[in-house]
């Protein structure tokens, strides 16, 4: 009898064992929550693509709420902690669902090329909305922020997603292969789960610093992009 016919025999640990990491925070928190979602989805007979679309819908709703309330928060009409809490919960749950769809596909054998495309496209759409929400918040808090900085932030944000997709397959490589705790702590600056956690905490406690968060993320992603180009070019020219 197939695994699909015996959902009660699969536990959260079974799904978690198939996680693809993503960083120290993602592996310890997001992937673990995702395993619970994957386990529950399997019991209810849901497909991985259902989780991908749910991730997108929740991510969009959260980001639209943050962007819509950015001006009222800046004007003091809406408490920042409320918007920050919405962002913290909404973005983290959406990302956990993104982790869950892959776990569900791998454990139950429901993976497909079409499903993988839907997953990536949903990730792109959700992250565009998140970038827009942070940008709107930054401008609402600091109207003097230059347009070029917002453009650079939006353009460089996808570096993380693009390089993650490129890490899948037989030709995947890594600039830093060490798995020591110190290296993994440093890599938290590019751990998506950790990044959106920090962004939500800023919205929760100090929305006025959102502009500086954008500066930091732009510098990190831009620097990583240049380093990745240099690393790949060196390998290609050998």
N, C-alpha and C positions, 0 to 999 in steps of 0.2 A: 504494500500500500504506500502511496506517495506521501511525502511530508505535508503537502497541501491538504490532504484529507485528515491529518491528525494535528491540528493547530494546538491542542492542549499539551502536546509533548514538547513544544518549543518554548523556551523561557527567554527572558530579556537578555540573559547572558549569552544565549545562542546567537542572538542578533548582534550584540555588542562585539562579539569576537570577530565579526566580519567588517568592523568599522575601518575606514580609510584614514583615520587620524585627522590631520588638519592643524595640529599644533597642540601644545600642552593643555590649554584651556578647552579647546574643542574636544580633545580626546577624553578629558576628565569630566567635562560637564555636558557639552552639547551632544556628543555621540552617545553618552549614557542615557540622557533624556530621549534622544532619538531612538535608542533601542527599545525603550518603553513604548513609544509611539508605534514602532514597527511591529512589536509583539501584539499590541492591541489591534492594529490594522489587520494583521494576519488572522486574528480570531474573528474579526468581523468580515473577512473575505475581501478586504479592499486591495486595490492594485497599487503598485508604486507610483504610477502617474497621478493617482488621486492625491497622494501625499505631496507630490511636486506642485500640483495646482493649488492645494490648500496652503502650502508654503507661500506661493505667489500672492494669493488673495489676502492672507493675513499680513504679509509684508507690505502690500500696497495700502491696505486699510490703515496700518500703523503709521506709515510714512506720510500718507495724506493727512492724517490727524495731526501729526507733528508739524507739518508745513502750514496747515490751516490755522493752527493755534500759535504759530510763531510770533505774529504781530501782537495778538492779545497778551501773550506772555511778556513780550518786550515792554508793552505799555502798562503792565502790572494788573491787567484785568483778569487774567487767569493765572493761578499759581503754577510756578515752574515745576514743582514736585509732581503735580498731576500729570503733566505732559511727559516728564522724565520717566515716571512709573509706567505709563502707557508704552513708551519707547523701549524701556528695559524688558518688560514682559513680552510685548508683541514681537520685537525683533529677535529675542532669544528663542521664543517658541517657534517662530517661522524658521529660524536656522536649524533648530532641532528636527523639524519636519523635513528639512532639506537633507539632513544626515540620515533620517529614517528611511527615505525612499530608496536609497542605495542599499541599505542593510536588508530591507524587505526583498528587494530584487535579487540580491545575491543568495540569501538563505533559501528563498522559495523557488529560485530558478526562473523568475519572471522577467529577468533583464532582457532588453532588446535595444537595437540601435535607435529605434524611434523613441523609446522611453528615455534613453540617454540624452537625445537631442532636446526633448521636452524639459528634462531636468536642467540642462545648461541654459536653455532659453528662459526658463522661469527664474533661474538665478540671476541672469543678466537684467531682466525686467525688475525684479525685486531690488537689486542693488542700484539701478538707476533711480528708482523711487527714493531709496535711502539717501543717496547722494544729493538728490534734489531737496529732501527734507532738511538735511544738515546745512545745505547752502542757503536755503530760505531763512533758516534760523540764524545763521551767521550774519546775513545781511540785515535782518530785522534787529538784531542786537547791536550791530556796528555798520551803519549805512555807508561808511566811508571805505569799506572793503573794496579793493579794486576788482574790476571785472576779470582781469587776466588771472587773478588768483583763483577765483571760482572756476574759471575754465580749466586751469591747470589741475585743480583738485578733481574735477569731474573726469578729465581725460586720463589722469594717472591712477584713479581709483581701480579701474578694471585690470591693472597690471597683475594684481593678486589672483584674480579669477582666471586670466589668460594663462599665467604660469602654472596654475594648479591643473588646468586642463592639459597643458603640455607635459605634466609630470606623469600622465597615464600612458602606458604602452611600453614596448620594448626599448624605445629610444630615450626613455626618461632619464634625466641626470639631475644632480643636485650640486650646488656650489659648495655647500657645507654638509658633509656626510656624518659628522659627529652627532651622537645621540646623548651626549652628556647632559646632566641637568642644567648646567650653566648655559650651554648652547641653546637648549630648549627654552630657557627663560628669556634669553635674548631674542629668540625667534617669536616670542609673544607679540612683538610689535607688528608682525605680519600674520598673526593668528586671527582669522575672521571673527571667531567667537569672542575673543578677547577685545578686538577692536570695537565691535558694536557694543560690547559691555561697557567699555570706557566711554564711548560716545554717549550712551544713554545716561551714564553717571554724570557726565558734564551737563546734559540737559536737565537732569534731576537736581543737581546741587549748584551749578554755576553756569547757566546758559550763556552768560556774557563772555565766557571763554571759548565759545564754539569757533570763533574765528581763528584762535590760536590752535585749536584742534585741527582745523582745516590746513593750516600752515604745516603742522607737524606731519600729518598724513601725506600731504603733497610731497614734502621733502623725503619721507621714508620711501614712498612708492616710486618717486622719480629716481631716487638713488638706487633702488633695487633694480629698476628697469635698465639703467645705465650699466650696472654691474652685471646683469644677466646678458646684455648685449655683448659686453667685453668677454665674458666667460664663454658664450656660445661661439663668438668669432674666433677666439683663440683655439677652440676645439676644431672648428671648421677649417682653419688655416694650417693645421698641423699636417 
